[in-house]
């Protein structure tokens, strides 16, 4: 989550929109939870959107990112949390959708 929020913050700082917002919502759906992060950071070029989960791929200015954050987030979600992560552009920004197993305290 910290990586996703950090990416949203960085995108907003870089694009400097008039309206700056990061919204996080979560909702249970059966035995899963869906977490949605939406920002007003301008989104990601549709041509490179399929590459953002590749290791060492970054949309950030050189020196500001090494391109492993989203790769690691996806890997952890898939291998350890029976989850998934998707990105989609929305007007003026980006929506990140995370789906994973819903855990309760007895699972820990």
Contact map, one row per residue, 1 for C-alpha under 8 A:
111110000000000000000000000000000000000000000000000000000000000000000000000000000000000000000000000000000000
111111000000000000000000000000000000000000000000000000000000000000000000000000000000000000000000000000000000
111111100000000000000000000000000000000000000000000000000000000000001100100000000000000000000000000000000000
111111110000000000000000000000000000100000000000000000000000000000000100000000000000000000000001000000000000
111111111000000000000100000000000000100000000000000000000000000000000000000000000000000000000000000000000000
011111111100000000000000000000000000000000000000000000000000000000000000000000000000000000000000000000000000
001111111110000000000000000000000000000000000000000000000000000000000000000000000000000000000000000000000000
000111111111000000000100000000000000001110000000000000000000000000000000000000000000000000000000000000000000
000011111111100000000100000000000000000010000000000000000000000000000000000000000000000000000000000000000000
000001111111110000000000000000000000000010000000000000000000000000000000000000000000000000000000000000000000
000000111111111000000000000000000000000011000000000000000000000000000000000000000000000000000000000000000000
000000011111111110010000000000000000001111000000000000000000000000000000000000000000000000000000000000000000
000000001111111100000000000000000000000010000000000000000000000000000000000000000000000000000000000000000000
000000000111111100000000000000000000000010000000000000000000000000000000000000000000000000000000000000000000
000000000011111110000000000000000000000011000000000000000000000000000000000000000000000000000000000000000000
000000000001111111010000000000000000000010000000000000000000000000000000000000000000000000000000000000000000
000000000001001111110000000000000000000111000000000000000000000000000000000000000000000000000000000000000000
000000000000000111110000000000000000000000000000000000000000000000000000000000000000000000000000000000000000
000000000000000011111000000000000000000100000000000000000000000000000000000000000000000000000000000000000000
000000000001000111111100000000000000001110000000000000000000000000000000000000000000000000000000000000000000
000000000000000000111110000000000000011100000000000000000000000000000000000000000000000000000000000000000000
000010011000000000011111000000000000111100000000000000000000000000000000000000000000000000000000000000000000
000000000000000000001111100000000001111000000000000000000000000000000000000000000000000000000000000000000000
000000000000000000000111110000000011110000000000000000000000000000000000000000000000000000000000000000000000
000000000000000000000011111000000011100000000000000000000000000000000000000000000000000000000000000000000000
000000000000000000000001111100001111000000000000000000000000000000000000000000000000000000000000000000000000
000000000000000000000000111110001110000000000000000000000000000000000000000000000000000000000000000000000000
000000000000000000000000011111111100000000000000000000000000000000000000000000000000000000000000000001000000
000000000000000000000000001111111100000000000000000000000000000000000000000000000000000000000000000000000000
000000000000000000000000000111111000000000000000000000000000000000000000000000000000000000000000000000000000
000000000000000000000000000111111000000000000000000000000000000000000000000000000000000000000000000011000000
000000000000000000000000000111111100000000000000000000000000000000000000000000000000000000000000001111000000
000000000000000000000000011111111110000000000000000000000000000000000000000000000000000000000000001111000000
000000000000000000000000011110011111000000000000000000000000000000000000000000000000000000000000111100000000
000000000000000000000001111000001111100000000000000000000000000000000000000000000000000000000000111000000000
000000000000000000000011110000000111110000000000000000000000000000000000000000000000000000000011110000000000
000110000000000000000111100000000011111000000000000000000000000000000000000000000000000000000011100000000000
000000000000000000001111000000000001111100000000000000000000000000000000000000000000000000001111000000000000
000000010001000000011110000000000000111111000000000000000000000000000000000000000000000000001110000000000000
000000010001000010111100000000000000011111100000000000000000000000000000000000000000000000011100000000000000
000000011111111110010000000000000000001111100000000000000000000000000000000000000000000000011100000000000000
000000000011001010000000000000000000001111110000000000000000000000000000000000000000000000111100000000000000
000000000000000000000000000000000000000111111000000000000000000000000000000000000000000111011100000000000000
000000000000000000000000000000000000000001111101100000000000000000000000000000000000000010001100000000000000
000000000000000000000000000000000000000000111111100000000000000000000000000000000000000000000000000000000000
000000000000000000000000000000000000000000011111110000000000000000000000000000000000000010000000000000000000
000000000000000000000000000000000000000000001111110000000000000000000000000000000000000000000000000000000000
000000000000000000000000000000000000000000011111111100000000000000000000000000000000000000000000000000000000
000000000000000000000000000000000000000000011111111100000000000000000000000000000000001000000000000000000000
000000000000000000000000000000000000000000000111111110000000000000000000000000000000000000000000000000000000
000000000000000000000000000000000000000000000001111111001000000000000000000000000000000000000000000000000000
000000000000000000000000000000000000000000000001111111001110000000000110000000000000000000000000000000000000
000000000000000000000000000000000000000000000000011111101000000000000110010000000000000000000000000000000000
000000000000000000000000000000000000000000000000001111111000000000110110000000000000000000000000000000000000
000000000000000000000000000000000000000000000000000011111000000000110010000000000000000000000000000000000000
000000000000000000000000000000000000000000000000000001111100000001110000000000000000000000000000000000000000
000000000000000000000000000000000000000000000000001111111110000001110000000000000000000000000000000000000000
000000000000000000000000000000000000000000000000000100011111000011110000000000000000000000000000000000000000
000000000000000000000000000000000000000000000000000100001111100000100000000000000000000000000000000000000000
000000000000000000000000000000000000000000000000000000000111111110000000000000000000000000000000000000000000
000000000000000000000000000000000000000000000000000000000011111110000000000000000000000000000000000000000000
000000000000000000000000000000000000000000000000000000000001111110000000000000000000000000000000000000000000
000000000000000000000000000000000000000000000000000000000001111111000000000000000000000000000000000000000000
000000000000000000000000000000000000000000000000000000000001111111000000000000000000000000000000000000000000
000000000000000000000000000000000000000000000000000000000101111111100000000000000000000000000000000000000000
000000000000000000000000000000000000000000000000000000011100001111111000000000000000000000000000000000000000
000000000000000000000000000000000000000000000000000001111110000011111110000000000000000000000000000000000000
000000000000000000000000000000000000000000000000000001111100000001111111000000000000000000000000000000000000
001000000000000000000000000000000000000000000000000000000000000001111111100000000000000000000000000000000000
001100000000000000000000000000000000000000000000000111000000000000111111110000000000000000000000000000000000
000000000000000000000000000000000000000000000000000111100000000000111111111000000000000000000000000000000000
000000000000000000000000000000000000000000000000000000000000000000011111111100000000000000000000000000000000
001000000000000000000000000000000000000000000000000000000000000000001111111110000000000000000000000000000000
000000000000000000000000000000000000000000000000000010000000000000000111111111000001100000000000000000000000
000000000000000000000000000000000000000000000000000000000000000000000011111111100000000000000000000000000000
000000000000000000000000000000000000000000000000000000000000000000000001111111111000000000000000000000000000
000000000000000000000000000000000000000000000000000000000000000000000000111111111111100000000000000100000000
000000000000000000000000000000000000000000000000000000000000000000000000011111111111000000000000000000000000
000000000000000000000000000000000000000000000000000000000000000000000000001111111110000000000000000000000000
000000000000000000000000000000000000000000000000000000000000000000000000000111111110000000000000000000000000
000000000000000000000000000000000000000000000000000000000000000000000000000111111110000000000000000110000000
000000000000000000000000000000000000000000000000000000000000000000000000000011111111000000000000000110000000
000000000000000000000000000000000000000000000000000000000000000000000000000011111111100000000000011110000000
000000000000000000000000000000000000000000000000000000000000000000000000010011000111110000000000011100000000
000000000000000000000000000000000000000000000000000000000000000000000000010010000011111000000001111000000000
000000000000000000000000000000000000000000000000000000000000000000000000000000000001111100000001110000000000
000000000000000000000000000000000000000000000000100000000000000000000000000000000000111110000111100000000000
000000000000000000000000000000000000000000100000000000000000000000000000000000000000011111000111000000000000
000000000000000000000000000000000000000000110100000000000000000000000000000000000000001111111110000000000000
000000000000000000000000000000000000000000100000000000000000000000000000000000000000000111111110000000000000
000000000000000000000000000000000000000001000000000000000000000000000000000000000000000011111100000000000000
000000000000000000000000000000000000000111100000000000000000000000000000000000000000000011111100000000000000
000000000000000000000000000000000000011111110000000000000000000000000000000000000000000011111110000000000000
000000000000000000000000000000000000011111110000000000000000000000000000000000000000001111111111000000000000
000000000000000000000000000000000001111000000000000000000000000000000000000000000000001111001111100000000000
000100000000000000000000000000000001110000000000000000000000000000000000000000000000111100000111110000000000
000000000000000000000000000000000111100000000000000000000000000000000000000000000000111000000011111000000000
000000000000000000000000000000000111000000000000000000000000000000000000000000000011110000000001111100000000
000000000000000000000000000000011110000000000000000000000000000000000000000000000011100000000000111110000000
000000000000000000000000000000011100000000000000000000000000000000000000000010001111000000000000011111000000
000000000000000000000000000000111000000000000000000000000000000000000000000000001110000000000000001111100000
000000000000000000000000000100111000000000000000000000000000000000000000000000000000000000000000000111110000
000000000000000000000000000000000000000000000000000000000000000000000000000000000000000000000000000011111010
000000000000000000000000000000000000000000000000000000000000000000000000000000000000000000000000000001111111
000000000000000000000000000000000000000000000000000000000000000000000000000000000000000000000000000000111111
000000000000000000000000000000000000000000000000000000000000000000000000000000000000000000000000000000011111
000000000000000000000000000000000000000000000000000000000000000000000000000000000000000000000000000000111111
000000000000000000000000000000000000000000000000000000000000000000000000000000000000000000000000000000011111
